[in-house]
Amino acid sequence: MSKAKDLLVSGLVLLVGRGRPRPPAEERVVPEAPARPGWELVALALLGLGALCAVMFPVTYGFNWPHPTQLMGASLGLAFVFIGAALVVTAKHLIVTEELEDDYPPDEHPEEQELLVQVVHESGDRLTRRRLFVLGLGGAFGALGVALVTPLASLGPVLRIAPMFESPWRRGRRLVDENDRPWKASDIEEKDFYTAFPEGADKEDLASAVVLVRLPKGRFDLPPALAHYPADGIVAYSKICTHAGCAISLYRAPMFQPDEEKPALVCPCHYSTFDPADGGTVLFGPAGRKLPMLPLTIDGKGYLRAAGNFDESVGPSWWGVRNRKPRNA
Amino acid sequence: MIRKLVRFLDQRTGDAPLLRKALRYLFPDHWSFLLGEVALYCFVILVATGTYLALFYTDSTKQITYHGPYLPLRGQRMSEAYHSVLDISTTVRAGLLIRQTHHWAADVFVVAILLHLMRVFFTGAYRKPRELTYLLGLSILGISLLEGYLGYSLADDLLSGMGLAIGYAVAISIPFVGANLGELIWHGRFPGTDAFFSRMYIAHVFIIPGIIGALLLGHLSLVALKHHTQFKTGPRATERKIVGVPTYPGQTPRSLGLFMITAGVLFLLGGLAQINPIWLWGPYHTYLSTNGAQPDWYLGWLIGALRLVPGFDLVIGRYTLVPNPFWGGALFPLVVFAFLGFWPAIERRFITHDYGYHNLLDRPRDAPLRTAIGLGVFTWVALIFVAGGLDRVQVTFDLSYTAAIWAFRVAIWIAPLVVGFGAYRVCIELQRGEQAERARKRAEQRAKALTELEVVD
């Protein structure tokens, strides 16, 4: 018992005691400065707070208290901040801050440079056709480099651009909703906005999704080539914006008051705005190409079906996007 | 104890002279010299938190049905990638804290790099002999933007997917090779295959961090080799003499303290300030998007540029030479980085004709033309950045979006000139003020000396 007491006392003395001053060295490197017991106390208090917060982290982690993320973040964050503050106090008040001066390194070393050049020059003295040799080295390593990057071509079909034109749509394919229920023409109402997919196709395919809107008969202003594309006032356009490939998910459907703007399909990424009454032409925004339009028919049971493929290639523009019509894969 | 350790190491490595030099290496003191340090510490936090997140993340686009504890998404089809990030945010204890800290650290990382870059630019710290240091730093900024973009794309929530769609559109908009490049990267047409997510993942957690680490090493080595620049704070600081605090004991607790405080603030943000709540956005499908989507702040300038460019593709016959997203998404950042990269050479060649060594920094007023041009370019980029959020302005203040876009299409060309000219005048006036002040002081001293002479008489 008394042994434990001795140990405790001696431990405390070692911890708290100021210690004997060391005998001064002949010549100091770091200059002397007066002690600052007050600031020492501040730094120790900050370290204590830091340790306390650090201990709180496993505690909040272990007990499943409400708001664990906030509690854990606060305890860990404050632990770091307190310990950091203790270090800053140490730097500012407890450690001698010397403002020393030193030479910047020399701008250059002319003799060393000369020596280097000489070594390189003399290293090739035995070669009689130096240029040819350098060319040979360059050629061999260049060829090897090309060989080594060749496997990268396996990453994707670099030279085959046919997939860029593919579309799952073809004449007669039914339009279904997200849950594979076929759309009936009578489901499509004015001033609303519907998403449809080709029945049985991959919905993630860039050329799958279309938007359906119904416009009043008098609103249409279609070019002759597209005049037969709507069915019963319903039009279908690719849902993928021709600007940057986001899905068009806004429909500006006004109440047709004379001072309002006409109905438009809008992409929320960069606000490209397309006219559904005019074959998907661009009304505003950065898109450089009209929306691809899908021809529609209505079958005997009232279901919507595609009457063919899109009139233009789907998705954002690239060098060949205007070269070909989309084709069914 | 210390003596034993020092002797042990010196006997086995011979490091004592080197270490002594390192301990007495000098750091000139100015608050703005800490910005780069903050960026470095963010990188450390990013690597640490990112490694933890990688222990839970799944890089697969395989579609599965969600049965986890977050009720609004129960029964929804989603990729395994999104599912794993949902798990990190809900069921992994401390997962959300680490994820949000990682995200905050990325945002602060780029802020710190940008402020550091501006400090370096406006003080002329990039001048000889530090051009390489500057270029390495600039590459770190560029590649960090890509790294951040890949990071939030990996979550495969609705916002990630929209960001990837735009990235794909920009990639395939590159003249002559775009579509081929797009198919190469995405393993086919967007949204690509599972392979694409594996590629993003390995790039985000291994390839790019490795490159950033290597660039950092070069950047810091060059700083150390040529020593840090300094302001002309007193008579002792000259082009030949560096004045500063030694690594040890002065700088070490300062830097460690700054690291701890940076880490602390990031963990506090990660715990207390919600960022990118992916459970609210839901899973991505190519046919989904949402209004009001904004990228992480450091890509806002690209969104702004994509929105401001008028709607046209450059077409020759049936060949699409330049698809629209190229202007805002590729050419614009290329121009900005080219300006920054070539600026030291441009200034040397056309403005100052100064080919000398510089260890002393300019104050912005000391180089009025540099300050004017720098602020002009900054204004240009900043306005385009603001244009990326105009839709939010429209919703908040009920302004016409169309009118605002047109106003910005004009303003981004005029405002930089106005700001640049204004900055130039301010610099000149400040210089004149200082000259007048110096003249006044000299006159006063002379007057004082004269009166003293009279008193003596």
Interface residues (C-beta under 8 A of the other chain):
Chain A: V30 Y61 P68 T69 Q70 L71 M72 G73 A74 L76 G77 L78 A79 F80 V81 F82 I83 G84 A85 A86 L87 V88 T90 A91 I95 V96 T97 E98 E99 L100 E101 D102 D103 Y104 P105 D107 L152 A153 L155 G156 P157 V158 L159 R160 I161 P163 M164 E166 T195 F197 K203 E204 D205 L206 S208 A209 K239 I240 H243 A244 G245 C246 A247 I248 S249 L250 C267 P268 C269 H270 Y271 S272 V282 F284 G285 P286 A287 G288 R289 G315 P316 S317 W318 W319 G320 V321 R322 N323
Chain B: R24 L26 D29 R93 A94 L96 L97 Q100 T101 P129 M162 A165 I166 Y168 A169 V170 I172 S173 P175 F176 V177 G178 A179 N180 G182 E183 L184 I185 W186 H187 G188 R189 F190 P191 A195 R199 L225 K226 H227 R236 A237 E239 R240 K241 I242 V243 G244 V245 P246 P249 G250 Q251 T252 P253 R254 L256 G257 L258 F259 M260 I261 T262 A263 G264 V265 L266 F267 L268 L269 G270 G271 L272 H285 T286 Y287 L288 S289 T290 N291 G292 A293 I303 L306 R307 L308 V309 P310 G311 F312 D313 V315 R318 Y319 T320 L321 P323 N324 P325 G328 G329 Y357 N359 D391 Y401 T402 I405
